[in-house]
Amino acid sequence: SGPMDSEDKDGHYERMADVKFSGPMDSEGTFFLAVACFDSSIYLLRLTSGLGSRRRTLTGNSSTPTRAMFSADAQYVVSNSKDCNILLWKVATGERMHSLSIVRDAAWPIWTGILGWPVVGIWKPCYDITDVNACCQTPMPGPDGRHYIAVADDLQDVVLYRFPATSAGAKHRDSSGHASHVTNVRFNSENVLVSAGGNDHTLQQWRLVKLAGDAEALAVAQPPQTKPYPWLRAGNRTGTGDDFTPNPAFVPGAIGEERAGAAEARAVLEVLGQGLAPGP
């Protein structure tokens, strides 16, 4: 659930924040493994017939990449970092893409990034920039036929939202059980959720159940919040690597035009310097 250590070919150790497998790349069963490390790099390993070799080192992050995700076609890998940057690379070449609009229509197998258009709504006004530790989308629809995303936070809760959660102040359900901050959450293929606690040293299992009236409650967004998102209060690097300026407070606009929350989601991510928005 937490960082692990990895030894490279030169005998150096780096803490690992996240590991992710891609889907198959070809008929020979070739996969890629992305390893996000505390040295601000993501290492790509090529896996064929059970054998692995390091292919590329993806650079550009100015802080630790905490999450990595492959697109469904395994052509791209995206990362979230501690300083709230969203970076994108092309798997085949290791080239960094400087606009997330390239993948605006891309499919993602299971969303696990804490930043991005699909998860703008998981950031409660009471959170600071470190309070969301992990999230995970359901691999298949829940009992009501909808997808959900579970969030692990520092308030000792496992929080459930409808996915995508694109509106500020999205309706949610807080579930208690941990006696410490929740460090990670993952759904298995049957939508059973496992959450990992921090100082309570526990693994807990959860299941999705359909409660009377609950599905509709989760589907309705609350009125727009006037409090800024935590990464905007803290300021954020624009991606150029040098300039670091506080961002102005963000006041979401009205919800209802286009897809619910799409306009404010674009505004948030444009302030983040990424400009990712849903496709038409």
Solvent accessible surface area in square Angstrom, and as a share of the most:
residue,aa,sasa,rsa
1,S,89,0.57
2,G,36,0.35
3,P,61,0.38
4,M,100,0.44
5,D,96,0.50
6,S,38,0.24
7,E,99,0.44
8,D,49,0.26
9,K,174,0.74
10,D,96,0.49
11,G,35,0.34
12,H,114,0.51
13,Y,140,0.53
14,E,60,0.27
15,R,120,0.44
16,M,28,0.13
17,A,23,0.18
18,D,13,0.07
19,V,56,0.32
20,K,34,0.14
21,F,130,0.54
22,S,7,0.04
23,G,27,0.26
24,P,91,0.57
25,M,62,0.28
26,D,60,0.31
27,S,121,0.78
28,E,125,0.56
29,G,30,0.29
30,T,0,0.00
31,F,72,0.30
32,F,7,0.03
33,L,28,0.14
34,A,0,0.00
35,V,13,0.07
36,A,0,0.00
37,C,3,0.02
38,F,57,0.24
39,D,52,0.27
40,S,30,0.19
41,S,13,0.08
42,I,0,0.00
43,Y,37,0.14
44,L,0,0.00
45,L,47,0.23
46,R,79,0.29
47,L,39,0.19
48,T,41,0.24
49,S,98,0.63
50,G,81,0.78
51,L,138,0.69
52,G,51,0.49
53,S,60,0.39
54,R,115,0.42
55,R,99,0.36
56,R,69,0.25
57,T,62,0.36
58,L,1,0.01
59,T,83,0.48
60,G,41,0.39
61,N,14,0.07
62,S,60,0.38
63,S,26,0.17
64,T,13,0.08
65,P,0,0.00
66,T,29,0.17
67,R,18,0.06
68,A,0,0.00
69,M,10,0.04
70,F,8,0.03
71,S,2,0.01
72,A,51,0.40
73,D,88,0.46
74,A,0,0.00
75,Q,72,0.32
76,Y,40,0.15
77,V,0,0.00
78,V,9,0.05
79,S,1,0.01
80,N,3,0.02
81,S,5,0.03
82,K,114,0.48
83,D,28,0.14
84,C,6,0.03
85,N,7,0.04
86,I,6,0.03
87,L,8,0.04
88,L,1,0.01
89,W,2,0.01
90,K,71,0.30
91,V,1,0.01
92,A,57,0.44
93,T,78,0.45
94,G,20,0.19
95,E,96,0.43
96,R,56,0.20
97,M,27,0.12
98,H,153,0.68
99,S,46,0.29
100,L,4,0.02
101,S,50,0.32
102,I,84,0.42
103,V,8,0.04
104,R,103,0.37
105,D,111,0.58
106,A,37,0.28
107,A,68,0.53
108,W,50,0.17
109,P,85,0.53
110,I,60,0.30
111,W,15,0.05
112,T,5,0.03
113,G,1,0.01
114,I,20,0.10
115,L,3,0.02
116,G,5,0.04
117,W,24,0.08
118,P,14,0.09
119,V,1,0.00
120,V,3,0.01
121,G,3,0.03
122,I,0,0.00
123,W,6,0.02
124,K,23,0.10
125,P,43,0.27
126,C,92,0.55
127,Y,1,0.00
128,D,70,0.36
129,I,48,0.25
130,T,87,0.51
131,D,17,0.09
132,V,6,0.03
133,N,38,0.20
134,A,0,0.00
135,C,0,0.00
136,C,2,0.01
137,Q,20,0.09
138,T,0,0.00
139,P,46,0.29
140,M,83,0.37
141,P,68,0.43
142,G,12,0.11
143,P,77,0.49
144,D,35,0.18
145,G,54,0.52
146,R,64,0.23
147,H,58,0.26
148,Y,10,0.04
149,I,0,0.00
150,A,0,0.00
151,V,0,0.00
152,A,0,0.00
153,D,0,0.00
154,D,49,0.25
155,L,87,0.43
156,Q,79,0.35
157,D,22,0.11
158,V,7,0.04
159,V,0,0.00
160,L,31,0.15
161,Y,2,0.01
162,R,77,0.28
163,F,34,0.14
164,P,61,0.38
165,A,4,0.03
166,T,12,0.07
167,S,7,0.05
168,A,3,0.02
169,G,11,0.11
170,A,13,0.10
171,K,72,0.31
172,H,64,0.28
173,R,102,0.37
174,D,69,0.36
175,S,31,0.20
176,S,91,0.59
177,G,46,0.44
178,H,11,0.05
179,A,80,0.62
180,S,11,0.07
181,H,61,0.27
182,V,0,0.00
183,T,30,0.17
184,N,27,0.14
185,V,0,0.00
186,R,69,0.25
187,F,17,0.07
188,N,71,0.37
189,S,90,0.58
190,E,122,0.55
191,N,11,0.06
192,V,41,0.23
193,L,7,0.04
194,V,56,0.32
195,S,0,0.00
196,A,7,0.06
197,G,9,0.08
198,G,15,0.15
199,N,114,0.59
200,D,30,0.16
201,H,163,0.73
202,T,52,0.30
203,L,136,0.68
204,Q,43,0.19
205,Q,141,0.63
206,W,59,0.21
207,R,186,0.68
208,L,33,0.17
209,V,75,0.43
210,K,131,0.56
211,L,82,0.41
212,A,112,0.87
213,G,59,0.56
214,D,24,0.13
215,A,17,0.13
216,E,110,0.49
217,A,46,0.36
218,L,15,0.07
219,A,39,0.30
220,V,88,0.50
221,A,39,0.30
222,Q,61,0.27
223,P,105,0.66
224,P,50,0.32
225,Q,51,0.23
226,T,101,0.59
227,K,121,0.51
228,P,26,0.16
229,Y,11,0.04
230,P,2,0.02
231,W,3,0.01
232,L,0,0.00
233,R,111,0.40
234,A,53,0.41
235,G,4,0.04
236,N,3,0.01
237,R,69,0.25
238,T,53,0.31
239,G,24,0.23
240,T,97,0.56
241,G,43,0.41
242,D,128,0.66
243,D,66,0.34
244,F,107,0.44
245,T,75,0.44
246,P,108,0.68
247,N,28,0.15
248,P,104,0.65
249,A,71,0.55
250,F,22,0.09
251,V,97,0.56
252,P,11,0.07
253,G,46,0.44
254,A,92,0.71
255,I,51,0.26
256,G,57,0.55
257,E,138,0.62
258,E,118,0.53
259,R,122,0.45
260,A,50,0.39
261,G,4,0.04
262,A,1,0.01
263,A,46,0.36
264,E,6,0.03
265,A,0,0.00
266,R,67,0.24
267,A,34,0.26
268,V,0,0.00
269,L,1,0.01
270,E,102,0.46
271,V,49,0.28
272,L,1,0.01
273,G,42,0.40
274,Q,27,0.12
275,G,32,0.31
276,L,20,0.10
277,A,9,0.07
278,P,15,0.10
279,G,15,0.14
280,P,170,1.07
